[in-house]
Every structure is written in structure tokens, then in C-alpha cells.
Amino acid sequence: MSSIPSELSPPARLLLGPGPSPTSPEVLRALGKPTVGHLDPFFLGIMDEVRSMLRTVFGTQNELTFPMSGTGSAGMETCLVNLIEPGTRVLVGINGVFGVRMAEVARRAGAEVQVAKVLWGLPMSAEALLEAAGGQSFDLLCVVHAETSTGALSEIPPLRAVADQLGALLVLDCVTSIGGPTLELDAWGVDAAYAGTQKCLSCPPGLAPVSFSPRAQERLAKRKRAVQSWYLDLSLIANYWGAERAYHHTAPINMLYGLHEALRQVLLEGLPARALRHRLHASAFRAGCTALGLSMVVEGAGRLDPLTSVHCPEDVQEAQLRSFLLKEHNIEIGGGLGPMAGKIWRIGLMGSGSSRDNVERCILAMAEALSDQGFGSKGDALQAVAEVYAKA
Ligand SMILES: *Cc1c(COP(=O)(O)O)cnc(C)c1O
């Protein structure tokens, strides 16, 4: 080998996109602690604490609650492959990219999939689901709580009522809501939920917390065939996370240190305080955007606080603004996906990234980037931001 690359020195980016969010300094410190064996008594204690903290953050008493080794999509796949056998009837609510992905995973797992679509940018509606169901019964109803591709937050109790009507278990994508907006899996009657570490938990990507209700557990026990995926088979994983501690795969030790610290930080702050913090900084950011002359993709009650989508004005180059922010200000924001590609920006104020300093930095940088493209701001955006904080 002619030359060995030098030791890594990553740029200090401010991550204000749809994920990953900034890893908090506490979590970064935890990740760097000495690695122990995955059956070490010290590590077994950590596993129990992680499970217990996860239950609190998910709002559940579910025994079957633990992190899967993999990103949020592995959590999605875990919920679906374990609850689906060939011919299982699944209704998926689609209001963005992640609903599309759930339908695809369910089809590949052999389910008979029906989809209910609403306009991207809207929360999922009970009416759309009932119409698509057409009076038939289903085994599973799958919906996304926080659609990160558009910035819409769906209200769960009305969707649970639909699941009851269909006779279905309710599967919920909580990847962008865990550690942000409050989660109440038990109160909402959610049967299977999955999440990810790299959004509002401010941990790097790599683990996917999942939780299964007693009803879902019964369904698993009644399976006729073994789960197609050996790696994601909950009956095997539960033997490692449960009392048996049977080897299945080597748990990502240091990532679990990171998740342990991330969950601790959430509980130290308190769940209601954390939800309010996400709300406050999202409101300030939106006020700043409005003053810049920009309009939001999602209006009203269905808005997701950890992620705001903003329309790109006609005469502004969408990708050029993002690269300006990255080059001139070290700030990463996201563009649109699917039908929204090139048309919107997605700004995440997630976990430790949700702060007044970050709102002001991002608004100032966007003002500069817009004016660089000759787009004149309407008002004093920083003033509009300050007014929201003054009222808080
Ligand atoms: C990010 C995200 C996922 C996928 O998670 P990965 O960690 O990228 O695999 C799934 N659902 C939603 C709502 C997300 O925001």
C-alpha cells in the first residue's frame, strides 16, 4: 500500500436535517467507554436498565421491549416479518415515504397488502383508512406517527378506533417521535411499535427500539411457520434480552452505552419538558421562516415539531441553498423525497439539536442563502424569532 489514510477528522457539522440529529456530548462520551463482553455481568445490568428506560419513553409496560441491532428500518422490518405470514391481511396508511416503505416490506414478507393514501403533508385520517378497507377485516393496520418525509404528525386514538373496527393489531412507526412528542403506546392501544436512535434521542444511527403488546405476543405465539428472517426473529432475540441471556448475535456494546446515556438524558429532562422544548423551538423557527417570506408544507394541528418542511419559492434553487448552508455555515438541512424532491426543505430540530441557538443560526444562514439567490426577505426574521421566545 503506497499511503495509509490519515486518522479521521470529521467536520463539525450542525445537523439540522431529517436525521441523523446532533449526537449530544454526553452520548459521545458514553460511546467511547471501554468495551466489555456481551455476556459480562456489567453489560447484563445495562441491558435491564435500557429496557426499563425504553418502556418509560415509549409509554408502555410491554415486557417485550428492547432495541434491535440495526437502524429504524430494521425496526420496521422486525415488526412486520414477525407479525406477517403468507396471506396475512395488512392495511397500510400512506402519507409519505415511510408508509410506502412499510407497504413494500409487508408485500415482501408475503402479506396481502391494501393501502390507504392521503395527500403528502396531511396526517393519516380515519376516513381514508375506512374507505380503503371497504368493510373488510384486516390482521394488521400499519401507520406512521411522525412522517419525517413531510413533517406531519398523526393523532393515534382515532386510528386505533379504525383498527378495532377492522379487527386488526395496530403497528406504529415511532422513529421520529421517540424522545420528542410524547408517546403513549399503552394508552393508545398500540400493539407493535418501532423507533430509531438517530432522531430525537440524539444518539448515532444503529439501534431500533421495538415494543410488542401482550396481544401482539399472543399473535407471535400462534404463528404456523418460523419467521423467515433468522436475524430479526423475536422469539430468538427475546431469549437473549430475557432471563436466558442466550447468545443470538453479538450486541453492539458501545452503541448500547450510547442509547443508555441518551435515554438517561431524556428522563433527566422529563418527557413533558422535552416535548415542550421541541414545540417551542419549532414555533420560533416557523415564525422566522414566515418572516423570511417562506410558507410551511404542513399547517395547523398536524404539524410535527421535530421536523418542519418549508416550500422552496419558485425562483430559488432548492439544492443550491442547501449546499450554501453546508459550505458557508457548516449546517446540514434536508431536501424533499419522492414527489417533493426539489420542492421543499426539511429542517430538523431534534433532541439536543432543538435549541434557540440552532434556530437563530439556521434562520440567519437561510436569510443569507436566500439573499445570495436574490430572494428578498419580507421582514426581520430574527425579530420574529425573538418575539416567540419573549412570549414563552
Ligand atoms: C428515519 C426514519 C425511518 C428509517 O430509519 P433508518 O434509521 O433510516 O433506517 C423510518 N421511519 C421514519 C418515520 C423515519 O423518520
The ligand as an ORCA input file, in Angstrom:
! r2SCAN-3c Opt
* xyz 0 1
  C     -35.710      7.797      9.575
  C     -36.996      7.084      9.537
  C     -37.106      5.709      9.267
  C     -35.944      4.865      8.855
  O     -34.949      4.838      9.774
  P     -33.442      4.497      9.334
  O     -32.707      4.685     10.602
  O     -33.083      5.468      8.271
  O     -33.425      3.098      8.848
  C     -38.360      5.132      9.326
  N     -39.446      5.856      9.616
  C     -39.401      7.175      9.853
  C     -40.640      7.921     10.168
  C     -38.163      7.827      9.821
  O     -38.109      9.142     10.052
*
